[in-house]
Amino acid sequence: MSSTITQIASDLNEKVDNKYALVLEIADLAKRLLEDARNKVDEDLFGTNGGATSLEKVIYQALIMKASEVDIGDGLIG
């Protein structure tokens, strides 16, 4: 998954003018996704959720969500 994350981030980096804003948006999105995952675990009364969400998975989800907003040209994402 690490190479996929790197490739998506690289593609986004090439398509966006303001890279600083991109990093902030992805970090904020990842933070919200992680908080949502933690809230779902807290709400799961029977403990059937399976535990914590990995940070790598949250970052991957945030990158995919952001990539869906930016046309990276290969047609695979977005």
Residue frames as a rotation matrix with the C-alpha (Angstrom) as fourth column:
MET 1
0.570 0.821 0.000 0.00
0.821 -0.570 0.000 0.00
0.000 0.000 -1.000 0.00
SER 2
0.236 -0.562 -0.793 2.94
0.369 -0.703 0.608 2.31
-0.899 -0.436 0.041 0.63
SER 3
-0.790 -0.555 0.260 3.89
0.425 -0.191 0.885 2.47
-0.442 0.810 0.386 -3.05
THR 4
-0.126 0.840 0.528 0.27
0.918 -0.103 0.382 3.23
0.375 0.532 -0.759 -3.97
ILE 5
0.658 0.316 -0.684 0.18
0.634 -0.722 0.276 6.07
-0.406 -0.615 -0.675 -1.45
THR 6
-0.240 -0.855 -0.459 3.44
0.276 -0.513 0.812 7.43
-0.931 0.068 0.360 -2.84
GLN 7
-0.754 -0.029 0.656 2.17
0.656 0.023 0.755 7.27
-0.037 0.999 0.002 -6.44
ILE 8
0.303 0.935 0.184 -1.12
0.906 -0.343 0.248 9.00
0.295 0.091 -0.951 -5.65
ALA 9
0.553 -0.164 -0.817 0.67
0.454 -0.763 0.461 11.70
-0.698 -0.626 -0.348 -3.67
SER 10
-0.566 -0.825 -0.007 3.13
0.374 -0.264 0.889 12.19
-0.735 0.500 0.458 -6.52
ASP 11
-0.467 0.481 0.742 0.33
0.840 -0.021 0.542 12.49
0.276 0.877 -0.394 -9.08
LEU 12
0.637 0.722 -0.269 -1.50
0.771 -0.588 0.246 15.01
0.019 -0.364 -0.931 -6.91
ASN 13
0.164 -0.692 -0.703 1.72
0.436 -0.588 0.681 16.96
-0.885 -0.418 0.206 -6.35
GLU 14
-0.765 -0.502 0.403 2.17
0.546 -0.176 0.819 17.39
-0.340 0.846 0.409 -10.10
LYS 15
-0.291 0.766 0.574 -1.41
0.813 -0.119 0.570 18.61
0.505 0.632 -0.588 -10.68
VAL 16
0.683 0.596 -0.422 -1.74
0.729 -0.519 0.446 21.16
0.047 -0.612 -0.790 -7.88
ASP 17
0.307 -0.545 0.780 -0.26
0.181 -0.771 -0.610 24.66
0.934 0.328 -0.138 -7.86
ASN 18
0.125 -0.196 0.973 -0.38
-0.843 -0.537 0.000 25.24
0.522 -0.821 -0.232 -4.10
LYS 19
-0.118 -0.268 -0.956 1.33
0.056 0.960 -0.276 22.20
0.991 -0.086 -0.099 -2.59
TYR 20
-0.965 -0.218 0.149 1.23
-0.110 -0.180 -0.977 23.65
0.240 -0.959 0.150 0.94
ALA 21
-0.293 0.938 0.185 -2.57
-0.950 -0.263 -0.171 23.95
-0.111 -0.226 0.968 0.78
LEU 22
0.230 0.329 -0.916 -2.79
-0.549 0.821 0.157 20.40
0.803 0.467 0.369 -0.60
VAL 23
-0.607 -0.538 -0.585 -0.82
0.189 0.617 -0.764 19.01
0.772 -0.574 -0.273 2.35
LEU 24
-0.902 0.305 0.305 -3.00
-0.415 -0.424 -0.805 20.92
-0.116 -0.853 0.509 4.83
GLU 25
0.006 0.966 -0.260 -6.20
-0.987 0.047 0.153 19.70
0.160 0.256 0.953 3.17
ILE 26
0.104 -0.028 -0.994 -5.06
-0.213 0.976 -0.049 16.07
0.972 0.217 0.096 3.16
ALA 27
-0.855 -0.466 -0.229 -3.90
0.138 0.222 -0.965 16.29
0.500 -0.857 -0.126 6.78
ASP 28
-0.660 0.682 0.314 -7.22
-0.726 -0.473 -0.499 17.81
-0.192 -0.558 0.808 7.85
LEU 29
0.235 0.753 -0.615 -9.17
-0.849 0.467 0.247 15.18
0.474 0.464 0.749 5.93
ALA 30
-0.237 -0.416 -0.878 -7.08
0.051 0.897 -0.438 12.36
0.970 -0.149 -0.191 7.44
LYS 31
-0.975 -0.114 0.193 -7.64
-0.168 -0.201 -0.965 13.80
0.149 -0.973 0.177 10.91
ARG 32
-0.246 0.963 0.112 -11.41
-0.961 -0.228 -0.154 13.88
-0.123 -0.145 0.982 10.38
LEU 33
0.258 0.304 -0.917 -11.42
-0.549 0.827 0.120 10.32
0.795 0.472 0.380 9.01
LEU 34
-0.614 -0.569 -0.546 -9.43
0.152 0.594 -0.790 9.07
0.774 -0.569 -0.278 11.99
GLU 35
-0.864 0.362 0.349 -11.77
-0.482 -0.403 -0.778 10.84
-0.141 -0.841 0.523 14.43
ASP 36
0.100 0.941 -0.324 -14.79
-0.975 0.158 0.158 9.33
0.200 0.300 0.933 12.66
ALA 37
0.019 -0.174 -0.985 -13.24
-0.167 0.970 -0.174 5.86
0.986 0.168 -0.010 12.87
ARG 38
-0.913 -0.387 -0.131 -12.55
0.079 0.148 -0.986 6.33
0.400 -0.910 -0.105 16.58
ASN 39
-0.551 0.785 0.282 -16.11
-0.814 -0.432 -0.388 7.53
-0.183 -0.443 0.877 17.18
LYS 40
0.253 0.637 -0.729 -17.49
-0.743 0.610 0.275 4.46
0.619 0.472 0.627 15.41
VAL 41
-0.419 -0.470 -0.777 -15.39
0.164 0.803 -0.574 2.21
0.893 -0.368 -0.260 17.66
ASP 42
-0.979 0.058 0.198 -16.69
-0.206 -0.327 -0.922 4.07
0.011 -0.943 0.332 20.72
GLU 43
-0.226 0.973 -0.040 -20.29
-0.970 -0.228 -0.084 3.66
-0.091 0.020 0.996 19.52
ASP 44
-0.079 0.143 -0.987 -19.90
-0.444 0.881 0.163 -0.06
0.892 0.451 -0.006 18.83
LEU 45
0.310 0.328 0.892 -21.49
-0.941 -0.027 0.337 -1.48
0.134 -0.944 0.300 21.96
PHE 46
0.945 0.143 0.293 -20.63
-0.197 0.967 0.164 -5.11
-0.260 -0.212 0.942 21.26
GLY 47
0.147 -0.989 -0.011 -17.05
-0.535 -0.089 0.840 -4.59
-0.832 -0.118 -0.542 20.13
THR 48
0.482 0.124 0.868 -17.63
0.478 0.793 -0.378 -6.10
-0.734 0.597 0.323 16.70
ASN 49
0.896 -0.127 -0.426 -15.76
-0.375 -0.730 -0.572 -3.39
-0.238 0.672 -0.702 14.80
GLY 50
0.797 -0.604 0.002 -12.47
0.534 0.703 -0.469 -5.25
0.282 0.375 0.883 14.98
GLY 51
0.189 -0.783 -0.593 -10.29
0.862 -0.158 0.482 -2.64
-0.471 -0.602 0.645 16.64
ALA 52
0.158 -0.233 -0.960 -8.39
0.013 -0.971 0.238 0.43
-0.987 -0.050 -0.151 15.62
THR 53
0.957 0.096 0.274 -8.01
0.281 -0.072 -0.957 1.85
-0.072 0.993 -0.096 12.14
SER 54
0.107 -0.994 -0.012 -4.42
0.917 0.094 0.388 2.03
-0.385 -0.052 0.921 10.96
LEU 55
0.181 -0.140 -0.973 -2.92
-0.014 -0.990 0.140 5.43
-0.983 -0.012 -0.181 10.31
GLU 56
-0.844 -0.535 -0.017 -1.67
-0.058 0.060 0.996 4.25
-0.533 0.842 -0.082 6.90
LYS 57
-0.479 0.754 0.450 -5.22
0.877 0.431 0.213 3.30
-0.033 0.497 -0.867 5.90
VAL 58
0.433 0.641 -0.634 -6.56
0.632 -0.717 -0.293 6.69
-0.642 -0.274 -0.716 6.97
ILE 59
-0.224 -0.600 -0.768 -3.88
-0.254 -0.725 0.640 8.51
-0.941 0.339 0.010 4.99
TYR 60
-0.918 -0.070 0.391 -4.65
0.314 0.476 0.822 6.34
-0.244 0.877 -0.415 1.96
GLN 61
-0.032 0.990 0.134 -8.36
0.984 0.055 -0.170 7.14
-0.176 0.127 -0.976 2.26
ALA 62
0.378 0.130 -0.917 -7.64
0.235 -0.971 -0.041 10.87
-0.895 -0.200 -0.398 2.57
LEU 63
-0.634 -0.680 -0.369 -5.41
-0.239 -0.282 0.929 10.80
-0.736 0.677 0.017 -0.51
ILE 64
-0.744 0.431 0.510 -8.01
0.665 0.548 0.507 8.89
-0.061 0.717 -0.694 -2.52
MET 65
0.295 0.908 -0.298 -10.73
0.855 -0.390 -0.343 11.34
-0.427 -0.154 -0.891 -1.49
LYS 66
0.174 -0.307 -0.936 -8.57
-0.130 -0.949 0.288 14.32
-0.976 0.071 -0.204 -2.42
ALA 67
-0.848 -0.521 0.095 -7.50
-0.011 0.197 0.980 12.69
-0.529 0.831 -0.173 -5.69
SER 68
-0.305 0.818 0.489 -11.16
0.922 0.383 -0.066 12.28
-0.241 0.430 -0.870 -6.57
GLU 69
0.590 0.489 -0.643 -11.43
0.393 -0.869 -0.301 16.07
-0.706 -0.075 -0.704 -6.53
VAL 70
0.085 -0.681 -0.727 -8.40
-0.652 -0.590 0.477 16.56
-0.754 0.433 -0.494 -8.81
ASP 71
0.974 0.213 -0.071 -8.20
-0.183 0.573 -0.798 15.17
-0.130 0.791 0.598 -12.33
ILE 72
0.204 -0.965 0.167 -4.89
-0.421 0.068 0.904 13.31
-0.884 -0.255 -0.393 -12.37
GLY 73
0.019 -0.182 -0.983 -5.36
-0.966 -0.258 0.029 12.21
-0.259 0.949 -0.181 -15.95
ASP 74
-0.890 -0.434 -0.142 -5.06
-0.457 0.844 0.282 8.42
-0.003 0.316 -0.949 -15.85
GLY 75
-0.173 0.930 -0.324 -8.76
-0.680 0.125 0.722 7.81
0.712 0.345 0.611 -15.37
LEU 76
-0.400 -0.021 -0.916 -8.22
0.388 0.902 -0.190 5.42
0.831 -0.431 -0.353 -12.47
ILE 77
-0.454 0.211 -0.866 -9.01
0.844 -0.211 -0.493 7.92
-0.286 -0.955 -0.082 -9.73
GLY 78
-0.712 0.153 -0.686 -11.51
-0.009 -0.978 -0.209 10.75
-0.702 -0.143 0.697 -9.82
